[in-house]
Amino acid sequence: MVRHVRAFGGLATYNWKVLLSGYAPHYAYELGALDSRLPFEELRALSHINPKARAVGDDPEFSRKIRADLPKPGN
């Protein structure tokens, strides 16, 4: 995660939240690597793709379709 945040110009450092991966999404949010216009819990709920992934199935456009309408950083 640290490498990915840095690749987009973020200032991530190694942190206990990276090692305990359940905290990584909130850490990315704190660093501004995720859309911060919404409260974290709302962003997390909007980003849940399981129902969409089931509906898309084996579509060749799976990756693009599951990301459609998801919040993006900087938008």
N, C-alpha and C positions, 0 to 999 in steps of 0.2 A: 504494500500500500504506500509506503513512504516513497518508493521509487516512482510510482505512478503520480502521486501528488506533485513531486518535484518536477516530473516531466512536463507538467502543465504550469510550471512557474510557482508552485506552492512552496511553503517553507516547512515542510514536514520534518520532524526529527523522530528518532526511535523513541518509543514511549511504551509504557506498560499497556496502554490501550491497543497497541498494535499486537503485542504478544497474546493478549486475551482477546481473541478475534471478535467476540461478541460486542466489544466496545469500539471496534474499528469504524463502523459507520458514523457513530457520534463524533469520533475524533476527526474524521474527514469533514464532517459538518462544521465542527469548531474551527477547522483550518480554512474554511471557505471553499473547499473542493466540491461541495455539493450546493445546490440551490438553497440559499439561506433566507429567501423571501418568505418562506413558510416556517412555522415552528417544526422542530425536528420530528416529533411524533406524527404530525400531519404529512410531512414529506415521506416518512417511512411507510405510512399507510398507502399513500398514492403510488409508491414505488413497488408495491407488492404485485408481482407479475404472474403468480401461479395460475389464476383463472384465465388470464389472457393467453398464457403459454399452452394451456390445455386446449383452448379454442383454436389456436393457430396450428397445433399439431406438427406434422412433418412438412409444412409449407417451406419451399426453398427460400422464402423471404422471412423465415422465422426470426432471425436476429433483428432485422429492421422493424418488423411488426410488433414484437414485444416491447420495443423501446418507443414506439409511436406514442405521443402525448405524455411522455414522462417529463417531469421537471428537469431542466438542465442548468448547470451553474452559469451565472452571468446573464440569464434571461429574465 
